Amino acid sequence: MRNAQTRLASSAIAVVMAAASTPVSIGAQGAPTPQNAQRAATALRDSLRATLGFLASFDHGFDADYAHGDRLIYTAPSYSKLDAAVADVVSPDIVIAKGQGRYGDALQFRKKNTQAVFYRGAVNTNYRPRNWGGTVSFWLNLSPDTDLEPGYTDPLQLTDKAYNNAAIWVDFTRDDKPRHFRLGVFGDSVAWAKGKSPTEQTAFFDQRTVVVNQPPFARGQWTHVVIAFSRIGSDSGGTAKLYLNGKLTGTADGIKEPFNWEPALATIRLGVNYTGLFDELTMFSRALTDAEVEALYHLDGGAATLLRSGP
C-alpha cells in the first residue's frame, strides 16, 4: 500500500517586483545595478523573516531556537504511545553532531531510528483544517543506498495519525536502486480511500505522490529539501510542491479531501527509520514562492540568520 499568509510586507514585494521588472541601464547590457540587486535580496530575506514560524537549528541543542508554540523536542516509544512521551532525546544514537551541520551543528541519527522523536505540530505548523498553507525546509546529508537500512525511511512527517491519513511527508523508497525520494500529501483516509478497491487505492496513492527517481543525496554533501503547500483542504483543491536545492522538482495538486488533525496528537516527526545528518528544520506560515525558496537555499549563514535584526 505504501507504493500506493502571514502576508508578505507590501514594501518587500514592491522592491522585488521593481528589481525584477524595472528597466535599468548600466552599459549596453542593461544589467541590474548592484543597489537594485541588494534591495531585491533584502526584500526576499524580509519576506522570509515575516512568515517564519519555527526554527530548530540544532546549534543550541535539540529544542527549537524559535517557535510559535512549544519549542521542546519529545521522545516516545512509538507514535501509538504518545502518552509516554518525555521532553528530551533519550536514545544514545541520536546526538548533536558538533560542527557537522550545514551551518554549525546538526542533528545526527547514528543508526536506524525506531523511536518517536518529534515536536508538537498544530501551532508550530500553522495548521488549519481548511485552506491550510505553509512551507517546511530542512537539510539532509546521507547516502541513501549505503546508509539506510531496508524499508521505507521518512526523514520528516507531519501528521497526527499515519503516513496515509491526514499527512505530509517525504521518504526514501524501499526497493529501488537508487532509492527514490518522494513527497506525499494525503488527507483523511476515510475520504480518499472510501469506495476504492485496493488496486484503485494504490493507483490514487501513486498519482498523488511526487517521485524523484535519481535524487542528489550523497554522504558528505548537504541537500536542501523544501515542501511548500497551499489551499490544503479547500474545495478548489490544494497544491504541494517539492524542491531540492532550490529548484522545483514536482507538484501534487487537486488535494481536495479533508485534512483533520486532533491538535493534541499532531506531531512534526523526525527521522522515521532514518540514519544520517539532519539540519535547519524551518517552517513558514504560508507557501513560499519559487524565488523565496531559492533565496532560502542560498541564504548566507542559513535560516538562523532570519532571527537576527537587520540584513
C-alpha positions as CSV (number, residue, x, y, z in Angstrom):
1,M,0.0,0.0,0.0
2,R,2.9,2.3,0.7
3,N,3.7,2.4,-3.0
4,A,0.4,3.1,-3.5
5,Q,-0.3,34.1,4.8
6,T,1.4,35.7,7.1
7,R,1.3,38.2,4.3
8,L,4.4,39.5,2.6
9,A,5.1,43.1,3.5
10,S,3.9,45.2,0.7
11,S,7.1,47.1,0.6
12,A,9.1,43.9,0.2
13,I,7.0,42.8,-2.7
14,A,7.3,46.2,-4.3
15,V,11.0,46.1,-4.1
16,V,11.3,42.6,-5.5
17,M,8.9,43.5,-8.4
18,A,10.8,46.7,-9.1
19,A,14.1,44.9,-9.2
20,A,12.7,42.2,-11.5
21,S,10.7,44.4,-13.9
22,T,12.1,48.0,-14.0
23,P,14.5,48.5,-16.8
24,V,17.9,49.8,-15.7
25,S,20.8,50.6,-17.8
26,I,24.4,50.0,-17.0
27,G,26.4,49.9,-20.1
28,A,25.0,48.3,-23.2
29,Q,23.8,45.2,-21.4
30,G,21.1,46.9,-19.3
31,A,22.2,44.8,-16.3
32,P,20.6,45.5,-12.9
33,T,22.5,47.8,-10.7
34,P,24.2,46.4,-7.6
35,Q,21.9,48.6,-5.5
36,N,18.8,47.0,-7.1
37,A,20.2,43.6,-6.7
38,Q,20.9,44.3,-3.0
39,R,17.4,45.7,-2.5
40,A,15.9,42.6,-4.1
41,A,17.9,40.3,-1.9
42,T,17.0,42.2,1.2
43,A,13.3,42.1,0.3
44,L,13.4,38.4,-0.1
45,R,15.1,38.0,3.3
46,D,12.5,40.3,4.9
47,S,9.7,38.3,3.3
48,L,11.1,35.1,4.8
49,R,11.6,36.6,8.2
50,A,8.0,37.9,8.2
51,T,6.5,34.5,7.7
52,L,8.9,32.4,9.9
53,G,7.0,30.2,12.4
54,F,9.5,27.6,13.6
55,L,13.3,27.1,13.6
56,A,15.4,24.3,15.0
57,S,19.0,25.0,14.0
58,F,20.4,22.3,16.4
59,D,23.2,24.8,17.2
60,H,22.0,25.1,20.8
61,G,20.7,21.6,21.5
62,F,17.7,19.6,20.5
63,D,15.0,22.2,21.3
64,A,13.9,24.7,18.7
65,D,15.5,28.2,18.7
66,Y,12.2,29.8,17.8
67,A,8.6,28.6,17.7
68,H,5.0,29.9,17.6
69,G,4.2,27.1,20.0
70,D,6.1,24.6,22.1
71,R,9.9,24.7,21.5
72,L,10.6,21.4,23.1
73,I,11.6,18.1,21.4
74,Y,9.9,14.9,22.7
75,T,10.6,11.2,22.6
76,A,8.1,8.4,22.9
77,P,8.4,4.6,22.5
78,S,6.3,4.9,19.3
79,Y,3.7,7.2,17.8
80,S,0.9,5.0,19.2
81,K,2.3,5.7,22.7
82,L,2.5,9.4,22.8
83,D,1.1,9.4,26.4
84,A,4.5,8.1,27.4
85,A,6.4,11.0,25.7
86,V,9.2,12.8,27.6
87,A,10.6,16.2,26.8
88,D,14.0,15.1,25.7
89,V,16.0,12.9,23.4
90,V,16.7,9.6,25.2
91,S,18.5,7.5,22.5
92,P,22.3,7.5,22.7
93,D,22.2,7.1,18.9
94,I,20.5,10.5,18.4
95,V,23.0,13.2,19.1
96,I,24.1,16.8,18.3
97,A,27.0,16.5,15.9
98,K,29.2,19.4,16.7
99,G,30.5,21.3,13.7
100,Q,29.0,18.8,11.2
101,G,25.9,20.7,10.2
102,R,25.1,22.6,7.0
103,Y,25.6,25.6,9.3
104,G,27.1,25.0,12.8
105,D,25.9,21.8,14.5
106,A,23.5,19.2,13.2
107,L,21.1,16.5,14.4
108,Q,22.5,13.1,13.8
109,F,20.8,9.7,13.7
110,R,23.7,7.3,14.1
111,K,21.6,4.2,13.4
112,K,18.1,3.4,12.2
113,N,15.7,5.4,14.4
114,T,12.7,3.4,15.6
115,Q,11.5,5.8,18.4
116,A,9.0,8.6,18.1
117,V,11.1,11.8,18.0
118,F,9.0,14.9,17.4
119,Y,8.0,18.5,18.0
120,R,4.4,19.5,18.7
121,G,2.7,20.0,15.4
122,A,-0.5,22.0,15.4
123,V,0.6,25.6,16.3
124,N,4.1,25.2,15.0
125,T,2.9,24.3,11.5
126,N,0.1,27.0,11.5
127,Y,-2.3,24.1,11.0
128,R,-5.9,24.8,9.8
129,P,-8.4,22.2,8.8
130,R,-9.4,24.4,5.8
131,N,-7.3,26.3,3.4
132,W,-4.1,25.3,5.2
133,G,-0.8,26.6,3.7
134,G,2.8,26.5,4.8
135,T,6.4,25.6,4.0
136,V,8.8,23.1,5.6
137,S,12.6,23.4,4.9
138,F,15.5,21.2,6.1
139,W,18.8,19.8,5.0
140,L,19.9,16.2,4.8
141,N,23.3,14.6,4.5
142,L,23.4,10.9,3.7
143,S,24.0,8.3,1.1
144,P,20.5,6.6,0.9
145,D,21.7,3.4,-0.8
146,T,24.6,3.0,1.7
147,D,23.4,4.5,5.0
148,L,19.8,3.4,5.2
149,E,18.6,0.0,6.3
150,P,16.0,-1.8,4.3
151,G,12.5,-0.4,4.4
152,Y,10.8,2.9,3.8
153,T,12.6,5.9,5.5
154,D,10.8,9.2,6.2
155,P,13.1,11.9,7.3
156,L,10.1,14.0,8.1
157,Q,6.3,13.5,8.6
158,L,3.6,15.9,9.6
159,T,0.5,14.1,10.9
160,D,-1.5,13.0,13.9
161,K,-2.1,9.5,12.7
162,A,-0.3,7.8,9.9
163,Y,1.5,8.4,6.6
164,N,-1.6,7.8,4.6
165,N,-4.1,9.7,6.9
166,A,-4.0,13.5,7.1
167,A,-0.3,13.5,6.5
168,I,2.5,15.4,4.7
169,W,5.8,13.6,4.3
170,V,8.9,12.8,2.3
171,D,10.5,9.4,2.1
172,F,13.1,7.2,0.5
173,T,11.7,4.2,-1.1
174,R,12.3,0.6,0.0
175,D,13.5,-1.4,-3.0
176,D,14.6,0.9,-5.8
177,K,18.2,1.3,-6.8
178,P,18.9,4.1,-6.4
179,R,16.3,4.7,-3.8
180,H,13.8,7.2,-5.0
181,F,12.8,10.3,-3.0
182,R,9.1,11.1,-2.7
183,L,6.7,13.7,-1.4
184,G,3.3,12.5,-0.3
185,V,0.3,14.6,0.8
186,F,-2.9,12.8,1.8
187,G,-6.0,14.0,3.6
188,D,-8.2,11.9,5.7
189,S,-8.0,8.3,4.6
190,V,-11.7,7.8,5.1
191,A,-12.2,10.4,2.4
192,W,-9.6,9.5,-0.3
193,A,-9.8,5.7,0.1
194,K,-13.6,5.3,0.6
195,G,-15.2,3.2,-2.1
196,K,-11.9,2.4,-3.8
197,S,-10.7,-1.2,-4.3
198,P,-7.1,-1.9,-3.1
199,T,-5.9,-1.5,-6.7
200,E,-7.7,1.8,-7.0
201,Q,-6.2,3.0,-3.7
202,T,-2.8,2.1,-5.0
203,A,-3.3,4.0,-8.2
204,F,-4.6,7.0,-6.3
205,F,-1.6,6.9,-4.0
206,D,0.9,6.7,-6.9
207,Q,-0.9,9.5,-8.7
208,R,-0.7,11.8,-5.7
209,T,2.9,11.1,-4.9
210,V,5.8,13.2,-6.3
211,V,8.7,11.0,-7.2
212,V,12.3,12.0,-7.8
213,N,13.9,8.9,-9.4
214,Q,17.5,10.0,-9.1
215,P,17.8,12.4,-6.2
216,P,21.0,14.3,-5.5
217,F,21.7,12.9,-2.0
218,A,25.3,11.8,-1.1
219,R,27.3,11.3,2.0
220,G,29.4,14.4,2.8
221,Q,27.1,16.6,0.7
222,W,24.2,18.6,2.0
223,T,20.9,18.6,0.1
224,H,18.2,21.2,0.7
225,V,14.6,19.9,0.9
226,V,11.5,22.2,0.8
227,I,7.8,21.3,0.9
228,A,5.6,24.2,0.0
229,F,1.8,23.7,0.2
230,S,-1.3,25.8,-0.2
231,R,-5.1,25.6,0.0
232,I,-4.9,22.1,1.6
233,G,-8.4,21.0,2.5
234,S,-10.1,23.5,0.2
235,D,-13.0,22.8,-2.2
236,S,-10.9,24.1,-5.1
237,G,-8.1,21.7,-4.3
238,G,-4.8,22.2,-2.7
239,T,-1.3,22.1,-4.1
240,A,2.0,20.8,-2.7
241,K,5.4,21.3,-4.3
242,L,8.8,19.6,-3.7
243,Y,12.0,21.5,-4.1
244,L,15.5,20.1,-4.0
245,N,18.5,22.5,-3.8
246,G,16.3,25.5,-4.6
247,K,14.7,24.0,-7.7
248,L,11.1,22.8,-8.2
249,T,11.2,19.0,-8.8
250,G,7.5,18.2,-8.8
251,T,3.9,19.2,-7.8
252,A,0.9,17.4,-6.5
253,D,-2.4,19.1,-7.0
254,G,-6.1,18.6,-6.7
255,I,-5.8,17.9,-3.0
256,K,-9.5,18.3,-2.0
257,E,-10.1,15.7,0.7
258,P,-10.5,17.0,4.3
259,F,-7.3,17.3,6.4
260,N,-8.4,16.8,10.0
261,W,-6.0,16.7,12.9
262,E,-6.5,16.2,16.6
263,P,-4.3,19.1,17.7
264,A,-3.1,17.4,20.8
265,L,-1.8,14.5,18.8
266,A,-0.3,16.4,15.8
267,T,3.4,15.9,15.5
268,I,6.4,17.0,13.5
269,R,8.1,13.7,13.2
270,L,11.8,13.5,12.7
271,G,13.9,10.7,11.3
272,V,11.4,7.8,11.0
273,N,13.7,4.8,10.3
274,Y,16.4,7.4,9.3
275,T,20.2,7.2,9.5
276,G,22.2,10.3,8.7
277,L,22.6,14.0,9.4
278,F,19.6,16.4,9.6
279,D,19.9,20.2,10.0
280,E,18.0,23.5,10.0
281,L,14.4,22.4,10.3
282,T,12.4,25.6,9.4
283,M,8.7,26.3,9.0
284,F,6.9,29.2,7.4
285,S,3.3,30.1,7.8
286,R,2.5,30.1,4.0
287,A,3.7,28.6,0.9
288,L,6.9,30.2,-0.2
289,T,7.3,31.3,-3.8
290,D,9.9,29.9,-6.2
291,A,12.1,32.9,-5.7
292,E,11.8,32.7,-1.9
293,V,12.8,29.0,-1.9
294,E,15.8,29.7,-4.0
295,A,16.8,32.6,-1.7
296,L,16.4,30.3,1.3
297,Y,18.7,27.8,-0.4
298,H,21.4,30.4,-1.0
299,L,20.9,32.2,2.3
300,D,24.3,33.0,3.7
301,G,24.6,31.6,7.2
302,G,21.3,29.7,6.9
303,A,17.8,30.2,8.2
304,A,19.1,31.0,11.7
305,T,20.2,34.4,10.4
306,L,16.5,35.3,10.0
307,L,16.3,35.6,13.7
308,R,18.7,38.5,13.7
309,S,17.6,42.0,13.1
310,G,18.9,43.9,10.1
311,P,20.2,42.4,6.9
